Amino acid sequence: MRHTHLFMPLALISAMAAVQQAYAADDFIARDIKFDGLVRLIPANVSSMLPIKSGDRVNEATLNSAIHTLYDTGLFDDIKAAQQSDGTLLFTVAERPVIAKVDFKGNKLIPKEALQDGLKKMGLAEGEVLKPSLLQNIETELEQQYIQQGRYGAKVTIDRTARPNNRVDLTLNFVEGKAAKVVEVNVVGNKVFSDDDVKQAFALKESTWYSILTRNDHFARERMTASLDALRALYLNNGYVNFEVNSSDLNINDDKQKIFVNVSITEGQQFKVGTTKFLGDTLFKPEELKTLQVYKEGEVYSQEKIDAVKNLLLRKYGNAGYYFAQVNVVPQIDNDNKVVNVVYYINPGQQVTIRRINFMGNTKTADTVLRREMRQMEGALASNEKIDLSKIRLQRTGYFKTVDIKPVRIPGVPDQVDLDVNVEEQHSGTSTLAIGYSQSGGITYQAGISQSNFLGTGNSVGLDFTKSSYSTYYNLSVTDPYFTIDGVSAGYNVYYRETKPYSDYHVSDYYSKAVGASASLSYPIDENQSISGSLGLENNKVTTDIYGSTAYGAYLRNHGGTTSTDTNTGVSIYSGTYLSYLANLGWSFNTLDRPMFPTSGQLHAINLEVALPGSDAEYQKLTYSGQVFFPIGKGFGARAYGKVGYGHDLPFWKNFYAGGWGSVRGYEDNTLGPRYPGEYYSKTKTVDYNKDPIGGNALVQFGSELILPVPSKGDWAQNVRPTLFVEGGQTFDTECKNTPDFYDGTTSVSGKQYCKNNYGFDLSNLRYSAGIGLTWNTMIGPLSISYAYPLNKKDGDNTQNVQFQIGRTF
């Protein structure tokens, strides 16, 4: 239903004419003032709005003023005034209705909440008086919003439905239509760059078969503006400083579904960089500022590099406390010599200190937890570098979904600012009671409480119970990341672990019951590095099965184990109890921007585990792991990762394993590396066609991933990461110590020679795979699935294309 802006002026003119006809002759005294037509309003309230009171002398001018005043309130559609026979002045009015309800139909692109907020600001909301002139403005404005998005066929209408007591329901009907597609981009005047180069710069793309995925052929005004800006950048970054866009036109076909873009340009000539000067109150020596230049005099002019120098200057002054420094770049174009002389005018302003740091949004986390991560201190000079580092450290805690830090000027105090730190908290712990399934462990029962921000203190507390087809695990762990004010963390954990033979886990058969405890300390070297150490005690009872590997039996025999005989088969069974005094030393370097789904930075860790002298089984185990992330652009990223390890005199339950998720996908879990027949097969001189893997004392694994963008801006997209990957790895036995002679069928085999020939360190035995993976961070933990293709499978390898994992990433 359309409405006109002329409605109120016409009504007002009509009322004025009525007044002129009735009162052009004589004035009169209004003995009383009454109203007819009021529904919601109270006469006393309306009387208080009038410039006329009972007993006043009324003439044409005062009546005109009274009617104007009532119209100006916006409460009435029609107003008439008449003198009654008893001298009463009667105003007959038609109240404007009140909006009872606002409904929306057909709006898919604009959320209901956004519409409600926008309309409320314009005065159209439940409980407001309806102003008819506003309706057409809203219809036009909303249609323009759709046109800006290339939906030229969009239509918005507003229906009114009368309700009792002078109320009205409004229904906004949307016909959003389809987005027009760009079918041709035509640029006239380009000689330096080809048509393909120019079109590549455009954010808008010509429609192709794959546009159904990218949708970059859908026209929108902001995309058109971005395309022209990108075109300017293409020329300005290649020295064409006099480049101009002469015109940009759109041609739309009759059904408003196809758009033809025409752009006319003048390229101009290429310029080079001339001299560079730093003027103004520079504070620093010119030689020091020159080191920030990312270009050389005489090279082709690039606006991108000029802007980069400006940003580096702002950052340098900001780090020195001149947080609101100003740098104005003045390019002086010398058309005769085809050079651009660049002048940076610097106004550092006053040094700024931080008066107060305000934390907002942390309803659960204590202020002290946030404050201890801040590297920008109150009372200190403001520093870009320290503020940025503070933000990164808060993100790394994993307690917050978003972190935003803004300086706020203090009125009347130019040399101080407040720092507002606004965070959005996220779940930092889980309470789990679940039944799950994994390919490597079968059915899993899990119960536990894990909280990395326990009661908002920043302490990590975990109590876990896990039971699967091959293991039972209990663990209690507590970590205080700020045991001391200097950031020394302290923690301890107590655990019980039981494993039993389970062929699907692809580890040779043995039983193990281990009880242990440890205490640890971690000391920060700097913002990104830390060293750690722990001392622990573990008691582990190990017993082989009749199908257990001959290598397991050899280790237990050589390290004080006992031997018994299975009465049914006559096969030897070995067992031993080992008390170990464990020491761990670690170093880590972490610059990741966030703990989950990082996009930039790197993480490296080295760990040395030693069973100290006096332990029943002494050994040393050294491990390095690392990963590097870096953004590529347009939502793409890359990740490189690797892990190497070496152990000396390792007990078999401490061996390295390879294959499966977290190692080399496409191969079954823990199946790569040394394999030996079981005791039963060697004893009975029968062939073990499926020798079980036992791991090795050396490990090499590595890989790289291309991180793919998620085609959505919803919150869920932040919890999903698709990747393409290539990776490789293998375990080796470089010592061949616990490799006894055995029978492979009726053939006697020298264990040491078999080990050296097949499982010694040889990079040609590495296995490789490639595939696609997806990780989704759910409420129960990360859910990962992948499809991998083994690239160099060899006889005896166990492969598995589709693999999944719940509860961990790597």
PyMOL commands that set and color helices and strands:
alter all, ss='L'
color gray80, all
select helices_A, chain A and resi 7-23+43-49+60-72+112-121+132-148+195-201+211-214+221-236+286-290+303-319+367-371+384-396+454-456+503-505+550-558+652-654+679-684+715-719+751-759+763-765
alter helices_A, ss='H'
color red, helices_A
select strands_A, chain A and resi 28-29+32-36+57-58+76-83+88-95+98-105+155-163+167-175+181-188+244-252+258-266+272-280+326-334+339-347+353-360+400-410+413-425+429-438+442-451+460-468+471-480+489-499+510-524+529-544+562-565+572-590+601-611+620-633+636-648+675-676+692-693+698-707+720-732+742-744+747-749+767-778+781-790+802-806
alter strands_A, ss='S'
color yellow, strands_A
deselect
rebuild
show_as cartoon
